[in-house]
Amino acid sequence: MTDLSSDRRINALSGAVIDAAMTVHRELGPGLLESVYERCLAIELQQRRIEFVRQREVPTVYKDIPIEAPLRLDFIIVDTIILEIKAVEKLIPLFEAQLLTYLRLTRIRLGLLINFNTPLLKDGIRRIAH
């Protein structure tokens, strides 16, 4: 059973992150590199005082053995949401599977997959819960 106030907090936080992404998309539009959107989104999140870590390495462990291939997550927001940024023609199931794996490995419950290469950003947002 989940804590209702915790769910509300996570929903409010994810809404704030999506709003920040929409602001970046309104300013820049589609068609740029993922790295540009990532840097601009970092600025927008900082201006909104939303705590995050960018390009966080997460160790990969196989059968209790660490392997030298850490995962690199675009953003972890307040240790509560994984945010993966894309700038691709369209989101494919592989990207959602990747985010689900990140959620499982980090034990974080919510992930946002955002594709900035769409005319309307709302069409490029996937919210994935684990």
C-alpha positions in Angstrom: 0.0 0.0 0.0 1.4 3.4 -0.9 1.2 6.6 1.1 -1.4 8.9 -0.5 0.5 12.1 0.4 3.6 10.6 -1.1 1.7 9.9 -4.3 0.4 13.4 -4.4 3.9 14.8 -3.9 5.3 12.6 -6.7 2.4 13.6 -9.0 3.0 17.3 -8.3 6.7 16.9 -8.8 6.2 15.1 -12.2 3.8 17.8 -13.2 6.4 20.5 -12.4 9.0 18.6 -14.4 6.7 18.2 -17.4 5.9 21.9 -17.2 9.6 22.7 -17.2 10.1 20.5 -20.3 7.2 22.2 -22.0 8.8 25.6 -21.4 12.0 24.4 -23.0 10.1 23.0 -25.9 8.2 26.2 -26.4 11.4 28.2 -26.4 13.4 25.9 -28.7 11.0 23.8 -30.7 11.8 20.4 -32.2 14.8 19.4 -34.3 17.8 20.0 -32.0 20.2 17.5 -30.4 19.3 15.7 -27.2 22.2 17.3 -25.4 20.9 20.8 -26.1 17.5 19.9 -24.6 19.2 18.3 -21.6 21.3 21.3 -20.9 18.3 23.7 -21.3 16.1 21.5 -19.1 18.8 21.5 -16.4 18.7 25.4 -16.5 14.9 25.4 -16.3 14.8 22.9 -13.4 17.5 25.0 -11.5 15.5 28.2 -12.0 12.4 26.4 -10.6 14.5 25.1 -7.7 13.7 21.5 -8.5 16.5 19.3 -7.1 18.1 16.9 -9.6 21.2 15.1 -10.5 22.2 15.0 -14.2 24.1 12.1 -15.9 24.1 10.0 -12.8 26.0 6.8 -13.1 24.3 3.8 -11.6 26.4 0.7 -11.1 25.4 -2.4 -12.9 25.4 -5.6 -10.9 25.0 -9.1 -12.3 24.4 -12.0 -9.9 25.9 -9.8 -7.0 29.0 -9.1 -9.1 29.6 -5.4 -10.1 30.4 -5.1 -13.8 32.3 -2.3 -15.5 29.4 -1.0 -17.5 27.5 1.6 -15.4 24.2 2.9 -16.5 24.1 6.7 -17.1 20.7 8.2 -16.4 19.9 11.6 -17.9 18.2 13.0 -14.8 17.2 11.8 -11.3 14.7 14.3 -9.8 14.6 14.5 -6.0 15.6 10.8 -5.8 12.0 10.1 -6.9 11.7 10.3 -10.6 14.0 9.1 -13.5 13.8 11.5 -16.4 15.0 10.2 -19.8 15.3 12.7 -22.6 15.1 11.8 -26.3 15.2 13.8 -29.5 14.2 11.1 -32.0 11.7 10.8 -34.9 9.4 8.7 -32.6 9.4 6.9 -29.3 9.8 3.1 -29.7 9.0 0.3 -27.2 12.8 -0.2 -26.6 13.0 3.3 -24.9 10.1 2.4 -22.6 11.7 -1.0 -21.8 15.0 0.8 -21.0 13.3 3.2 -18.6 11.4 0.3 -16.9 14.8 -1.5 -16.4 16.3 1.7 -14.9 13.3 1.9 -12.6 13.7 -1.7 -11.5 17.4 -1.4 -11.0 17.2 1.8 -9.0 14.0 1.0 -7.1 12.6 4.3 -8.2 8.8 4.1 -8.8 8.2 6.7 -11.5 9.9 7.5 -14.8 9.3 10.2 -17.4 10.3 9.6 -21.0 10.3 12.9 -23.0 10.9 13.2 -26.7 11.6 16.8 -27.7 11.5 16.1 -31.4 7.7 16.4 -31.7 5.6 19.4 -32.9 3.6 19.2 -29.6 5.6 18.0 -26.6 2.5 16.4 -25.0 2.6 13.8 -27.8 6.2 12.9 -26.8 5.7 12.3 -23.1 5.4 8.9 -21.6 4.8 8.4 -17.8 5.9 5.0 -16.7 5.4 3.6 -13.2 7.0 0.6 -11.7 
